[in-house]
Amino acid sequence: IYTCGLKADQSLWCWGRGDLGQLGLGANTWGKTPTKVGSGTYIQVSARASSTLAIDSSGKLWAWGKNTEGQLGQGGTSAKVTVPTQIGNDTDWAHVSSGGLHSCAVKTGGELYCWGSETYGKLGFTAAGGKQLVPAQVQGSGWITVTAGRVESSCGLKKDANSGHTLWCWGGNAWGQLGVGDYEPSVAPVQVGVATNWAGVHVGQRYVCGYRESGEPSCWGSTAHGRTGLGEAWNDGPERIFEP
């Protein structure tokens, strides 16, 4: 239970639970108030389930926190990394998402990379031994943004030939969270419908919500606890809805 955010001056601040180094402030440091992480400037940060990743203003990718599945991309599975540590040497990262047990990021050229736990196929490819310890490229090009889901699935937006934005998902699909009309998992990205006006996507635990350029939202997957917003009571379900 912790939070990280950026200020207007691009400084990075974290606070909350820090026993796994997820605040980037050193071992076993907890923060009751926002505390500045280092002296660098950043353009994005993603924090989830004790693993934190961030892109600095020069396009470098950094990670810290829990690393039992290799989700920090450091080439190993140490229990934790307590201060920001660079992933590789590249300086062209544009967007990153922490899923907790796996991570995904997009480069400025539209290439998508994922790493960490490969269970359910959520990396978008098959990894030897069930773990990918450094960033590895996912098929396709023109990727714009990606969301690494908490447990089973991942989704991302791609630019098509006409500059529209298509939605793609991959990984576990027991609750229809891939949005492709069935319950079969996919280890490779599959397109969600034919719409080319997607503007954003969120991947939760066994459900997905996306929105169009008009602002119109859609949700699909497990309706447990009413999380898809489709009218079910808090204690209803789970019901499976497999199309947006």
C-alpha positions, 0 to 999 in steps of 0.5 A: 500500500503505497503511492508515487507521483510527479510534481510540476517540476518533474521531481518524483515523490513516493510515500506509504509502505516501503518494506520491499524498497518500493519507495526507492528510498533505501531498505525498509524505509516507510514514508508517512508523507511524500518523500522525494526520490533522488534528484532526477527528473521524470516524465512518468511513474508506474507503481503497483504491488510493490514494484515501481518503474519510471522513465526519466526526462532523458528517456532512461528506464528505472525500476525498484522494489519487489523483484521476485519474478524478474519484474524489474528487468535487472536480469535476476530475481533478487527479493528487492531493489531498494533504490532506482536502478536503470534497466539496460542502457537505452534512452528511448523509452516513452511509456511504462506500466508495472503489473506487479509481477510483470512489466511492459514498456513502449519505446519512442519508435513504437516497439513494445517490450515486456518482462517478469512473470509469464504466467497466463501468457501476459507477456505476449510471448512464451518465456523459457522457465516461465520468467523473462528477466530482461525486457524482450520485444512483443510482436508488432509495431506502432504501439502507443501505450500499454497496461500490464494487468495485475494478475492475468492479462495485458492490453495496449493501443496501437496506431493503424495504417490510417493513424487510428488507434486499435486495442489489443489484449493478451494473456488469461481470458477465463472471464472474457477479459480479452474482449474477443468473444470467447474464453480462450487465453492468448499468448500473443496480442489479439485485436479487440473488435475493429474500432480504431478510435480507442483512447485509453485502457485499464486492465484490472483483476479479471476485467478490462475497461477502455474508452474511445476518443469521444470519452465513451467507456466500455468494460468487459470481463468479470463483473464481481463486486460491480467493477465493470459498472454494468449495473450489478450489485456490489455482491453480485456475480461474478458474471462473464461478459466477453465483448466490449 
